Amino acid sequence: MTASQNHRDTATAQASAAWISRFDAPLPGAATGALAGLRFAAKDNIAVAGVPTTAACPAFAFTPTVHATSVQRALDAGATLLGKTNLDQFACGLNGTRSPYGAVPNAFDARYVSGGSSSGSAYVVATGQVDFSFGTDTAGSGRVPAGLNNIVGLKPSKGLIGAGGVVPAAQSQDCVSIFATTVATAVRVLEAVMAPDASDPYSRRLAMAREPLPATFRFGVPSVLEFHGDIQAEAAFAEATARLMTLGGTAVPIDYAPLAEAAGLLYDSALVAERYAAVRDFFDASPDEVIEPVRGILAAGTRYSAADVFQAQHRLQALGAQAERMWEGIDILCVPTAPGHCTIEAMRADPVQRNRELGHYTNFVNLLDYAALSVPASIRPDGLPFGITLIGRAGADWQLADLGQRFHHATGLAQGATGRPLPPPVPIAALQPGPATHLALAVVGAHLSGLPLNGQLTERGARLAEATQTAPRYRLYALPNTVPPKPGLGRVAEGDTHGVAIAVEVWQVPLAQVGSFLALVPAPLGLGSVELADGRWVHGFICEGHALGGAADVSEHGGWRAFIASRQPAAAR
């Protein structure tokens, strides 16, 4: 395989710096599979057979003969690999400027850092060059770049995705992470690549939580928040927590001190020796081939004794036990993905402190064995993105994805920096509820995703199960004098050949919330049974017959959303 190699001066910050190796010809995956049709990139500390792995250090480069486990599984699932992306050298950094291949710019404003260390992987997703990418995450490298570039960063529970073929940063804490513009795509990739990995000693089987979070859930928020003077980030986080409340959440202040102390151990204790151990032979032989401040970080790992390491581990264990009590009062934790943005100029002027600031809310997550998901929250008044991270215990990945998708779609944001609107949400298959806990309800009008009354469902913890059609035995009518405009669905008489199939969505509504939801439904609408295209009968909205006589028949549009769109001026469509 041939590839275009990019070598740049560290003073540059341009879009092309996102790639270290962009293949002249993409590497196709299997002809069919769960990821067929998707394009992806891999961070250049993740092995691709026949292509140099540099870890952003040219002197360290080697050419593997086999793919990393994550790459192989993505290819086996049908995805196509376009190349390998830039990173902070040896995955030591959270800013994207620590590379001899150039600084990767923010996708929204090139004066600002992209976040790192998975800088290139985030940039190529945010700009629509690929559909997903693999990064790695030890201290936040799969989350910070997502938050700074308006994309999703899925940091799975440790050991869920095999790390075989990954140049380690701190092997006991490393995770292969996933970047995508939607939660649904990130989940699709996770489903395809998660499995035990015999080549990764830290791979493990996890008991995954299979129930969605409660309709009314509790989310922890640090009682003392730090934004390092970025008032726009502070306002954006307040807006984000308010949105979580509209989705059924209750904010619970938590003591952040044990989490912050745990975070500090990663670089300010003997635990940093694991970073030195990862590249020990190379570093001892060629320290001058490593750029600053990465060289200083690795060198710090040489100064500790074995006793120091045990002492740090014991302190981390104690902090984990202290933090465990936090979970007695919350279901998830919510923090800013990063406390603010930083210009490339400011980062280079004070690289250690400004990098440390970016990791204020990330460094503790892997150390304490948590799962995390960064999702876009808003675009600030200055045009820069802001993201939040939802954090749960190990195995909470599907729960975080479910809530994260609901939150992301409630923002109305575009996908990354592409300007493309978000597609319809996709239910998290692993969390499908059953009749013992939920009512399957077909909606046909203003309760559809993105329409004015959909919030009445989502605020009760209802989840979209599928978009489908009725059996071809119905007519759809626009009811007069309804605000917001609402349709009425009527079933034709037996033997009547004028029925058509009407677009509907089936939502799973928690049984405890059904009563309060139905109390909001005005006459002449009511709850009845609706036949779906595949012959199933589910509960759904029907309309009293007397109200249909004077209503306009809009069945020719095939659904309420299409009818509403037909009434908009052409320029607004």
C-alpha positions as CSV (number, residue, x, y, z in Angstrom):
1,M,0.0,0.0,0.0
2,T,1.3,3.5,-0.8
3,A,0.5,6.5,1.2
4,S,1.2,10.2,1.1
5,Q,3.5,11.1,4.0
6,N,3.1,14.6,5.5
7,H,6.0,16.2,7.4
8,R,5.5,19.7,8.6
9,D,7.1,22.3,10.8
10,T,5.5,22.7,14.2
11,A,4.8,26.3,13.5
12,T,2.1,25.5,11.0
13,A,-1.6,24.9,11.8
14,Q,-3.4,23.9,8.7
15,A,-6.0,21.5,7.7
16,S,-3.7,19.1,5.9
17,A,-1.9,18.6,9.2
18,A,-4.7,16.3,10.3
19,W,-3.3,13.4,8.2
20,I,0.1,11.7,8.7
21,S,-0.6,9.1,6.0
22,R,-3.5,9.6,3.6
23,F,-3.7,6.5,1.3
24,D,-3.5,7.0,-2.4
25,A,-6.1,4.3,-2.7
26,P,-8.5,3.6,0.2
27,L,-8.2,0.2,1.9
28,P,-11.6,-1.5,1.4
29,G,-13.2,-3.7,4.0
30,A,-15.5,-6.7,3.5
31,A,-18.1,-6.4,0.9
32,T,-20.9,-6.6,3.4
33,G,-21.2,-6.0,7.1
34,A,-22.5,-3.7,9.9
35,L,-20.1,-0.9,8.8
36,A,-20.4,-1.3,5.0
37,G,-20.4,2.1,3.3
38,L,-18.6,3.9,6.1
39,R,-15.2,5.5,5.7
40,F,-12.8,5.7,8.6
41,A,-9.4,6.8,9.7
42,A,-7.1,5.5,12.5
43,K,-4.8,7.5,14.8
44,D,-1.2,6.9,14.0
45,N,-0.4,5.0,17.1
46,I,-2.8,2.3,15.9
47,A,-1.3,-0.3,13.6
48,V,-2.2,-0.7,9.9
49,A,-0.4,-3.5,8.2
50,G,2.2,-2.3,5.7
51,V,1.9,1.4,6.7
52,P,4.5,3.0,9.1
53,T,3.2,3.6,12.6
54,T,4.9,6.8,13.9
55,A,3.1,7.8,17.1
56,A,4.1,11.2,15.7
57,C,7.8,10.5,16.2
58,P,9.5,9.8,12.9
59,A,12.6,8.2,14.5
60,F,10.3,5.7,16.4
61,A,8.4,4.6,13.2
62,F,8.0,0.9,12.4
63,T,6.0,-0.9,9.9
64,P,3.6,-3.6,11.3
65,T,2.7,-6.7,9.4
66,V,-0.8,-7.0,10.9
67,H,-3.6,-4.6,11.6
68,A,-4.5,-3.5,15.1
69,T,-7.5,-5.4,16.5
70,S,-9.8,-2.4,16.2
71,V,-8.8,-1.7,12.6
72,Q,-9.1,-5.4,11.6
73,R,-12.6,-5.6,13.1
74,A,-13.8,-2.4,11.4
75,L,-12.5,-3.7,8.0
76,D,-14.2,-7.1,8.6
77,A,-17.4,-5.3,9.3
78,G,-17.2,-3.6,5.9
79,A,-15.7,-0.1,6.6
80,T,-13.1,1.4,4.3
81,L,-9.9,2.9,5.7
82,L,-8.7,6.2,4.2
83,G,-5.5,6.8,6.2
84,K,-3.8,7.5,9.5
85,T,-4.1,10.7,11.5
86,N,-1.9,13.1,13.4
87,L,-1.6,13.1,17.2
88,D,0.3,14.7,20.1
89,Q,3.5,12.7,20.1
90,F,3.2,9.3,21.9
91,A,-0.3,10.4,22.8
92,C,1.1,12.7,25.5
93,G,-1.1,15.8,25.4
94,L,-4.6,17.1,25.1
95,N,-4.1,19.9,22.7
96,G,-3.0,18.8,19.2
97,T,0.1,21.0,18.9
98,R,2.8,18.5,20.1
99,S,3.6,16.9,16.7
100,P,6.5,17.3,14.3
101,Y,3.9,16.8,11.5
102,G,2.3,20.1,12.4
103,A,-0.4,21.5,14.7
104,V,-3.9,20.4,13.9
105,P,-6.3,23.4,13.9
106,N,-9.8,23.6,15.4
107,A,-12.4,22.7,12.7
108,F,-14.3,26.0,13.5
109,D,-11.5,28.4,13.9
110,A,-7.9,27.6,12.9
111,R,-6.5,30.0,15.5
112,Y,-7.6,27.6,18.2
113,V,-6.3,24.1,19.2
114,S,-8.1,21.1,18.0
115,G,-7.7,19.2,21.3
116,G,-5.6,16.1,21.5
117,S,-4.0,13.8,21.6
118,S,-6.3,12.4,19.0
119,S,-6.3,15.7,17.1
120,G,-6.3,14.5,13.5
121,S,-8.9,11.8,14.1
122,A,-11.3,14.4,15.5
123,Y,-10.6,16.9,12.7
124,V,-11.3,14.6,9.8
125,V,-14.6,13.5,11.4
126,A,-15.7,17.1,12.1
127,T,-14.9,18.2,8.6
128,G,-16.7,15.3,7.0
129,Q,-13.7,13.6,5.4
130,V,-14.6,10.3,7.1
131,D,-17.7,8.9,8.8
132,F,-15.8,7.8,12.0
133,S,-12.3,7.5,13.3
134,F,-10.4,5.7,16.0
135,G,-8.5,7.6,18.6
136,T,-7.1,6.5,21.9
137,D,-8.0,7.8,25.3
138,T,-5.8,7.6,28.4
139,A,-6.5,11.0,30.0
140,G,-9.2,12.5,27.8
141,S,-7.8,12.2,24.3
142,G,-11.0,10.7,22.9
143,R,-13.2,13.4,24.6
144,V,-11.4,16.8,24.6
145,P,-11.1,16.9,20.7
146,A,-14.7,15.9,20.4
147,G,-15.9,18.7,22.7
148,L,-13.8,21.3,20.9
149,N,-15.0,20.3,17.4
150,N,-18.7,19.7,17.8
151,I,-18.6,15.9,17.4
152,V,-19.2,12.8,19.5
153,G,-16.4,11.1,21.4
154,L,-17.2,7.7,22.8
155,K,-14.7,6.6,25.5
156,P,-15.7,3.0,26.2
157,S,-15.3,1.2,29.4
158,K,-11.7,0.0,29.7
159,G,-11.1,-3.3,28.0
160,L,-14.3,-3.2,25.9
161,I,-12.4,-2.6,22.6
162,G,-9.3,-4.6,22.3
163,A,-6.1,-2.5,22.2
164,G,-3.9,-5.0,20.5
165,G,-1.7,-3.3,18.0
166,V,-1.9,0.1,19.8
167,V,1.3,1.9,20.8
168,P,0.6,2.3,24.5
169,A,0.6,5.6,26.4
170,A,-0.1,4.1,29.8
171,Q,-1.2,0.5,28.9
172,S,-3.3,-0.2,32.0
173,Q,-5.4,2.9,31.3
174,D,-5.5,3.1,27.5
175,C,-8.8,2.8,25.6
176,V,-9.4,2.8,21.9
177,S,-12.0,5.5,21.4
178,I,-14.5,6.4,18.6
179,F,-15.2,9.7,17.0
180,A,-18.4,10.3,14.9
181,T,-20.8,13.1,14.2
182,T,-23.7,11.2,15.8
183,V,-24.1,8.9,18.7
184,A,-25.8,6.4,16.5
185,T,-22.7,6.0,14.3
186,A,-20.4,5.7,17.3
187,V,-22.6,3.0,18.8
188,R,-22.7,1.2,15.4
189,V,-18.9,1.1,15.4
190,L,-18.7,0.0,19.0
191,E,-21.1,-2.8,18.4
192,A,-19.0,-4.0,15.5
193,V,-15.6,-3.9,17.1
194,M,-16.2,-4.7,20.8
195,A,-15.1,-8.2,21.8
196,P,-12.4,-9.9,23.9
197,D,-8.9,-9.5,22.4
198,A,-6.3,-12.2,23.1
199,S,-3.5,-9.8,22.1
200,D,-4.5,-7.3,24.8
201,P,-3.8,-8.3,28.4
202,Y,-6.2,-5.7,29.6
203,S,-9.1,-6.8,27.4
204,R,-12.1,-8.1,29.5
205,R,-15.7,-9.2,29.4
206,L,-18.0,-6.7,31.1
207,A,-21.5,-7.1,32.4
208,M,-23.2,-4.2,30.5
209,A,-26.1,-2.3,31.9
210,R,-29.1,-3.3,29.8
211,E,-31.8,-1.1,31.3
212,P,-32.1,2.6,30.2
213,L,-31.6,5.2,32.8
214,P,-34.8,6.0,34.8
215,A,-37.2,8.5,33.2
216,T,-36.3,10.7,36.1
217,F,-32.6,10.4,36.6
218,R,-30.1,12.1,38.9
219,F,-26.9,13.6,37.4
220,G,-24.0,14.8,39.4
221,V,-22.4,18.2,38.8
222,P,-19.3,19.4,40.6
223,S,-20.3,21.7,43.4
224,V,-17.4,24.0,42.5
225,L,-16.9,24.4,38.7
226,E,-13.7,25.7,37.0
227,F,-13.7,27.4,33.7
228,H,-10.3,29.3,33.9
229,G,-12.0,32.6,33.1
230,D,-13.9,31.4,30.1
231,I,-17.3,32.9,30.8
232,Q,-18.8,31.7,27.5
233,A,-18.0,28.1,28.5
234,E,-19.5,28.7,31.9
235,A,-22.8,30.0,30.4
236,A,-22.8,27.1,27.9
237,F,-22.5,24.5,30.7
238,A,-25.4,26.1,32.6
239,E,-27.5,25.9,29.5
240,A,-26.5,22.3,29.0
241,T,-27.5,21.3,32.5
242,A,-30.8,23.0,32.1
243,R,-31.4,21.0,28.9
244,L,-30.7,17.8,30.8
245,M,-33.3,18.8,33.3
246,T,-35.9,19.0,30.5
247,L,-35.0,15.4,29.6
248,G,-35.9,14.2,33.1
249,G,-32.7,14.9,35.0
250,T,-32.2,16.4,38.4
251,A,-28.9,18.0,39.1
252,V,-27.1,16.8,42.3
253,P,-24.0,18.7,43.5
254,I,-21.1,16.4,44.2
255,D,-17.7,16.9,45.9
256,Y,-15.3,17.0,43.0
257,A,-12.2,17.0,45.3
258,P,-11.5,13.2,45.2
259,L,-11.9,13.1,41.4
260,A,-9.6,16.1,41.0
261,E,-7.0,14.5,43.3
262,A,-7.2,11.2,41.3
263,A,-6.8,13.2,38.1
264,G,-3.6,14.8,39.5
265,L,-2.0,11.4,40.1
266,L,-1.8,10.7,36.4
267,Y,1.1,13.1,35.8
268,D,2.1,14.3,39.3
269,S,2.8,11.0,40.9
270,A,4.7,7.8,40.2
271,L,1.9,6.7,37.9
272,V,3.6,8.8,35.2
273,A,6.3,6.1,35.1
274,E,3.9,4.0,33.0
275,R,4.2,6.5,30.2
276,Y,8.0,6.1,30.3
277,A,7.7,2.3,30.5
278,A,5.6,2.3,27.3
279,V,8.6,3.6,25.2
280,R,11.4,2.9,27.6
281,D,13.9,1.3,25.2
282,F,13.5,3.9,22.5
283,F,13.5,6.8,25.0
284,D,16.7,5.6,26.8
285,A,18.5,5.3,23.4
286,S,17.2,8.4,21.7
287,P,15.8,11.0,24.1
288,D,16.6,13.8,21.8
289,E,14.3,12.4,19.1
290,V,11.4,13.3,21.4
291,I,10.0,16.8,21.3
292,E,9.3,19.0,24.3
293,P,7.3,19.0,26.5
294,V,6.7,15.3,25.7
295,R,10.4,14.6,26.5
296,G,10.0,16.2,29.9
297,I,6.9,14.1,30.7
298,L,8.6,10.8,29.8
299,A,11.7,11.8,31.7
300,A,9.7,12.5,34.8
301,G,8.8,8.8,34.8
302,T,12.4,7.8,35.4
303,R,12.6,9.5,38.8
304,Y,10.4,7.2,40.8
305,S,11.0,4.0,42.7
306,A,8.9,0.9,42.7
307,A,7.8,1.9,46.2
308,D,6.6,5.2,44.9
309,V,4.4,3.4,42.4
310,F,2.8,1.3,45.0
311,Q,2.2,4.3,47.2
312,A,0.5,6.1,44.3
313,Q,-1.6,3.0,43.6
314,H,-2.8,2.8,47.2
315,R,-3.8,6.5,47.2
316,L,-5.7,6.0,43.9
317,Q,-7.5,3.0,45.4
318,A,-8.5,5.1,48.5
319,L,-9.8,7.9,46.2
320,G,-11.8,5.4,44.2
321,A,-13.4,4.1,47.4
322,Q,-14.2,7.7,48.4
323,A,-15.7,8.4,44.9
324,E,-17.8,5.2,45.0
325,R,-20.0,6.8,47.7
326,M,-20.8,9.5,45.2
327,W,-22.7,7.0,43.1
328,E,-25.2,6.3,45.9
329,G,-26.8,9.6,45.1
330,I,-26.5,9.9,41.3
331,D,-27.1,7.8,38.2
332,I,-24.5,9.6,36.0
333,L,-22.0,12.4,36.3
334,C,-22.1,15.4,33.9
335,V,-19.1,17.7,33.4
336,P,-17.9,20.1,30.8
337,T,-15.8,18.1,28.3
338,A,-13.2,20.9,28.5
339,P,-13.4,24.1,30.6
340,G,-12.8,26.3,27.6
341,H,-10.9,26.9,24.4
342,C,-7.3,27.9,23.9
343,T,-5.5,29.5,21.0
344,I,-2.5,27.8,19.5
345,E,-0.4,30.8,20.3
346,A,-1.4,30.7,24.0
347,M,-0.8,26.9,24.2
348,R,2.7,27.3,22.8
349,A,3.4,30.1,25.2
350,D,2.5,28.0,28.3
351,P,2.2,24.4,27.0
352,V,2.2,22.5,30.3
353,Q,-0.3,24.7,32.2
354,R,-2.7,25.3,29.3
355,N,-2.7,21.6,28.5
356,R,-3.4,20.8,32.2
357,E,-6.4,23.1,32.1
358,L,-7.9,21.2,29.1
359,G,-7.8,18.0,31.2
360,H,-9.5,19.4,34.3
361,Y,-12.6,17.2,33.8
362,T,-11.1,14.2,32.0
363,N,-7.9,12.8,33.7
364,F,-9.7,10.8,36.5
365,V,-12.1,8.8,34.3
366,N,-9.9,5.9,33.3
367,L,-8.0,5.8,36.6
368,L,-11.3,5.2,38.3
369,D,-12.6,2.7,35.7
370,Y,-15.5,4.8,34.3
371,A,-17.2,4.9,30.9
372,A,-17.7,8.3,29.3
373,L,-19.4,9.9,26.3
374,S,-18.7,13.5,25.0
375,V,-21.6,15.0,23.1
376,P,-22.0,18.4,21.5
377,A,-24.0,20.9,23.6
378,S,-24.0,24.2,21.8
379,I,-22.2,26.7,19.6
380,R,-21.0,29.6,21.7
381,P,-21.5,33.3,20.8
382,D,-17.9,33.4,19.5
383,G,-18.7,30.6,17.1
384,L,-16.7,27.9,19.0
385,P,-18.3,24.6,20.0
386,F,-19.0,23.5,23.6
387,G,-19.5,19.9,24.7
388,I,-20.4,18.0,27.8
389,T,-19.3,14.6,29.0
390,L,-21.7,12.1,30.5
391,I,-19.8,9.6,32.8
392,G,-21.0,6.3,34.3
393,R,-19.5,3.3,36.0
394,A,-17.8,0.6,33.9
395,G,-20.5,-1.1,31.7
396,A,-22.8,1.9,31.5
397,D,-21.9,2.5,27.9
398,W,-25.3,1.9,26.4
399,Q,-27.1,4.0,29.0
400,L,-24.7,6.9,28.3
401,A,-25.3,6.5,24.6
402,D,-29.1,6.5,25.0
403,L,-29.1,9.7,27.1
404,G,-26.3,11.3,25.0
405,Q,-28.3,10.8,21.8
406,R,-31.4,12.3,23.3
407,F,-29.4,15.3,24.5
408,H,-27.5,15.8,21.3
409,H,-30.7,15.7,19.1
410,A,-32.4,18.1,21.5
411,T,-29.7,20.7,20.7
412,G,-30.6,21.0,17.0
413,L,-26.9,21.3,16.2
414,A,-25.4,20.4,12.8
415,Q,-23.0,17.5,12.4
416,G,-19.5,18.7,13.2
417,A,-18.4,21.6,11.0
418,T,-20.2,20.2,7.9
419,G,-23.5,22.2,8.3
420,R,-25.5,18.9,7.7
421,P,-28.5,18.5,10.0
422,L,-28.6,15.6,12.4
423,P,-30.3,12.5,11.0
424,P,-33.2,10.9,12.9
425,P,-32.0,9.2,16.1
426,V,-31.5,5.5,16.2
427,P,-32.6,3.4,19.2
428,I,-29.9,1.8,21.2
429,A,-30.5,-1.9,20.4
430,A,-28.9,-3.2,23.5
431,L,-31.4,-1.3,25.7
432,Q,-34.6,-2.3,24.0
433,P,-37.4,-2.1,26.7
434,G,-40.1,-4.8,27.0
435,P,-43.8,-4.8,27.7
436,A,-43.2,-5.2,31.4
437,T,-41.7,-1.7,31.6
438,H,-42.9,0.2,28.6
439,L,-45.9,0.9,26.3
440,A,-45.3,0.8,22.6
441,L,-47.1,3.9,21.2
442,A,-47.4,4.8,17.6
443,V,-47.5,8.6,16.9
444,V,-48.4,10.1,13.6
445,G,-48.4,13.9,14.0
446,A,-47.0,16.6,16.2
447,H,-45.3,14.1,18.5
448,L,-43.0,12.9,15.7
449,S,-39.2,13.5,16.2
450,G,-38.3,17.1,15.8
451,L,-42.0,18.3,15.7
452,P,-43.5,20.7,18.3
453,L,-44.9,18.1,20.8
454,N,-42.1,15.6,20.7
455,G,-40.8,17.0,24.0
456,Q,-43.9,15.6,25.8
457,L,-42.5,12.1,25.0
458,T,-38.8,12.7,25.6
459,E,-39.2,14.5,28.9
460,R,-40.9,11.4,30.2
461,G,-38.0,9.2,29.2
462,A,-39.8,7.8,26.1
463,R,-37.4,6.3,23.5
464,L,-37.8,6.0,19.7
465,A,-38.1,2.4,18.8
466,E,-38.6,2.6,15.1
467,A,-39.9,4.7,12.2
468,T,-42.3,2.7,10.1
469,Q,-45.7,2.8,8.4
470,T,-49.2,1.7,9.2
471,A,-50.9,-1.0,7.2
472,P,-52.4,0.4,4.0
473,R,-55.8,0.7,5.6
474,Y,-55.8,4.4,6.9
475,R,-56.5,8.0,5.8
476,L,-54.8,11.0,7.3
477,Y,-56.6,14.3,7.9
478,A,-55.5,17.8,8.9
479,L,-57.7,18.8,11.8
480,P,-58.8,22.4,11.7
481,N,-58.2,25.0,14.4
482,T,-55.5,23.0,16.3
483,V,-52.4,24.5,17.8
484,P,-49.9,23.3,17.0
485,P,-51.4,21.8,13.9
486,K,-52.4,18.1,14.4
487,P,-53.6,15.3,12.2
488,G,-56.3,12.8,12.7
489,L,-55.8,9.2,11.7
490,G,-58.8,7.2,10.6
491,R,-59.1,3.5,9.6
492,V,-61.1,2.8,6.4
493,A,-64.0,0.4,6.5
494,E,-63.4,-3.3,5.9
495,G,-63.3,-3.9,2.2
496,D,-62.7,-0.2,1.4
497,T,-59.8,-0.1,-1.1
498,H,-59.0,3.6,-0.6
499,G,-56.8,3.1,2.5
500,V,-53.1,4.0,2.3
501,A,-50.0,3.4,4.4
502,I,-49.2,6.4,6.7
503,A,-45.7,7.2,8.2
504,V,-45.6,6.7,11.9
505,E,-43.0,6.4,14.7
506,V,-43.3,3.9,17.5
507,W,-42.1,5.1,20.8
508,Q,-41.5,3.1,24.0
509,V,-43.1,5.1,26.9
510,P,-42.3,4.1,30.5
511,L,-45.4,2.7,32.0
512,A,-45.2,5.0,35.0
513,Q,-45.3,8.0,32.6
514,V,-48.2,6.9,30.4
515,G,-51.0,8.5,32.5
516,S,-49.4,11.9,32.6
517,F,-48.7,11.8,28.9
518,L,-52.3,10.8,27.9
519,A,-53.6,13.6,30.2
520,L,-52.0,16.1,27.7
521,V,-53.9,14.6,24.7
522,P,-56.9,16.7,23.8
523,A,-60.2,15.6,22.2
524,P,-61.0,14.5,19.5
525,L,-57.8,12.5,19.7
526,G,-57.5,9.4,21.9
527,L,-55.7,6.2,22.5
528,G,-56.6,3.2,20.4
529,S,-54.9,0.5,18.4
530,V,-53.1,0.9,15.1
531,E,-52.1,-1.8,12.7
532,L,-48.5,-1.5,11.4
533,A,-47.2,-2.5,8.0
534,D,-45.9,-5.8,9.2
535,G,-49.2,-6.8,10.8
536,R,-48.4,-5.9,14.4
537,W,-51.0,-4.0,16.4
538,V,-49.7,-1.4,18.8
539,H,-51.4,1.4,20.8
540,G,-51.6,4.7,19.0
541,F,-53.4,7.9,18.4
542,I,-56.8,7.7,16.7
543,C,-59.3,10.3,16.0
544,E,-63.1,10.4,16.8
545,G,-65.0,9.9,13.6
546,H,-67.1,13.1,13.9
547,A,-64.0,15.3,13.8
548,L,-62.9,13.9,10.4
549,G,-65.9,15.0,8.4
550,G,-64.8,18.6,8.0
551,A,-61.1,18.0,7.9
552,A,-58.9,18.1,4.8
553,D,-57.7,14.7,3.6
554,V,-53.9,14.9,3.3
555,S,-53.3,11.1,2.8
556,E,-51.6,11.7,-0.6
557,H,-48.5,13.0,1.3
558,G,-48.0,9.7,3.0
559,G,-47.4,11.2,6.4
560,W,-47.8,14.4,8.6
561,R,-44.1,15.4,8.3
562,A,-44.3,15.3,4.5
563,F,-47.6,17.3,4.5
564,I,-46.1,20.0,6.8
565,A,-43.0,20.2,4.5
566,S,-45.3,20.7,1.5
567,R,-46.8,23.8,3.0
568,Q,-43.5,25.5,3.5
569,P,-42.1,27.9,0.9
570,A,-39.7,26.2,-1.4
571,A,-36.7,28.2,-0.1
572,A,-37.3,26.9,3.4
573,R,-37.4,23.3,2.5
